[in-house]
Amino acid sequence: MGTHAIKVPDLGEGIAEVELVAWRVQPGDTVAEDQVLADVMTDKATVEIPSPVAGKVLALGGEVGQQMAVGAELIRIDVEAQGEAVQVPAAPARAPAPAPAVATAAAATSPPAVRTPPSAGKPLAAPAVRHRAAVLGIDLQQVPGSAAEGRILHEDLDAWLLRRQGAQAPSPPRYAERHDEEAVPVTGVRRRIAQRMQDAMRRIPHFTYVEEVDVTELELLRARLNERWGSERAHLTLLPLLVRAIVLAVPRFPQVNARFDDETGVLTRHGAVHAGIATQTAVGLMVPVLRHAEARDPWSSATEIARLAEAARAGRATRDELSGSTLTITSLGALGGIASTPIINAPEVAIVGVNRIVQRPVMKDGAVVARRMMNLSSSFDHRVVDGQLAAEFVQAVRASLECPALLFVE
């Protein structure tokens, strides 16, 4: 019986190392050819690594959360015959966003191959959920998923455990002291987010500019447009209208629609507006990219934003859809508070934050009237964007939002 060592494959795009986020097998397990062995994460995407051979798992090459270099031994398998490793056809890798992994990587000596998501009958779940289920001895085939497309969440595992116990867990006394604690390893997407946020705050001198916007007329127009075109076009939220206002302001302020390489000292101003749309997912914050927003009307932007958000939340966003933004928009919707201090999505130099809309009394033409007001909290890289320029940019965006007819004329 021969031994086959499977190494961390070269996933392209200059990736030198990956993070091991989940094992799908353990020593002693029998595996079939093309069976998924492990999930690894690149800078933005989770990738499944399948076995190019059938055999028995002898040893695992790392622990969950470990960084592994490309070419390092990932797993060792006893195979049924001596000889060279079976090769799988090469194909360019397009790994999806984290949770659940849907792309595949080939054997140690082969480029990654692509698998269409997901295979029939295979439960949909993020790598972290799969890992927890394996630790708890839960067969995911037996767990009903509550998320879109039947995706299994941590809450579904909790509910399944309660059902298995046959009763609800007893409630603790109302005023009892608690001394329990839980150590939660920061791995996978959460680790990447932590690293990027830490790096951005350490390297970029942020300053935040907050301005209030009267969106009364904008909201009235949005409601009328949805009533008029609701059955024929995408539903308009505030976001595609804000994108349009930014697109109209960028030609006057190209400094904010840019990427700064602080190692070379080069600021690249972009004519195209590739708007990053910060999106909360089950595994953390992702930023899918609305490409060429300058070439889209609000309905086209609305359609693409909805598609990108759904792909990110379902774990189907590709690496291309999660990279290349030139300016980012972040919003907490109804939870947006009255002000925030958003962190720049490096190497960009600006991020526009949207706070919640509230109705409140405002002085207008000498009278107190009820208006719908919203704050924009925008952060800028003070190395390349001066305070006055940032303020003028935000005021230009505000002007378009407060007179929404301007959004539809050049």
C-alpha positions, 0 to 999 in steps of 0.5 A: 500500500502506497502513501500519498501526501497532499500539499496546499495547492497554489491558488493563484493571484500571488497567494503565498499562504492560506488559513486552515478553517475546517477539517472534513476528515480525521485520521483513520477515516476512509476517503473517496476520490474527490471527497472534500478533505479540508476548507482553507481560506485565502484573503477573502474566500473559502476554498474546498480541497478535495482528495485526488485519490481514494484511501485512508487518512494517516495524518493531518498536517495542521490545526484549525486556525493555523496559517499554512504555506503553499506547498506545505503538506496538508494531509497524508493518505494510504492509497490502494496502489503504489505510483504517482499521484492521480492528477485532476484537470486544471482550471482557473480558480474562482473561489467564493466568499466564506461560508459555505466553501464552494470552490475546490482545490486540486492535488498538491501538484495541480492548479485548483479546479472549480466545483459548482455549488452545492452538490445535490443532497449536501447540507449547506453550512459555513465551515465554522458550523461544519466544524462545530457539528463535527466536534459535537458529533452532529450529522448535518443531514439531520439538522433542518436549516433556517436560513436561505436555501436551507442553510444551517446556522449555529442557531439550528445546531442549538435547536437540534441539541435541545430537541435531542435532549428532549426538553428545553434547557432550564432557565437560570435564576433571574439574579444568580451570579454567572461565572461561565466563560468561553474562549472563542478562537478568532479564525477564518473570516473574522480573523481576516476582518480583524487583521484588515481593520487593525492594519487600516487603523494603524496605517491610515490617519482617519478623520470623520466628517458628519453632516445632516441631510434632509431626505424628505423630498428624496423619500417622497420621490423614492416612494412615487418611483416605486409605486410607478415602476414597482412591477417593472423595475427593481425596488428602490431603497436609499442606497442606489440613490446615494450611489448616484449622488456620489457618482455625480460628485466624484468628477469634481472631487477625484481625490476621494475616488482613489486608492493610495499605495503608501509603500510607493507613495502613489495615489491612483485616481479612478474615473470608474466608480467601483462602489464597495457595499459593506454587507453583514453576513453570518460569518462577518462583514463582507464588501461586494463591489458594485462595478461601474456605478457611473454607468448605471441608473438607480434601478440598475444599481438596485438590482446589482446591489441586491444580487451582490448582497444575496451572493455574499450572504449565501457564500456564493460571491466570487473573489472578483466580486469582493475586490477592486472597490474604489470607494465604500459605502457602509450602512446599518439601516434602521440600526444606524444611530445618529453618527458613526466613525467608519473605518476606511477600506484600505487602500481606498481613501474614503468611506461614506457611512449612512445613519438612520432616517428619523423624523424630527422638528426642523426650522424651515422658512421661519417655521417649525416643520416635521422633516425626515433627517439623516446623517452621513458619517464619512471618513477620509485618509488625511494623508491625501484628502484635506478636510476642506476637500472632504467637506466639499465632497460631502456637501455636493452629495448632500445637495443632490440628495436634498434636491433629488431631481438633480440625480436624474440630470447631468 
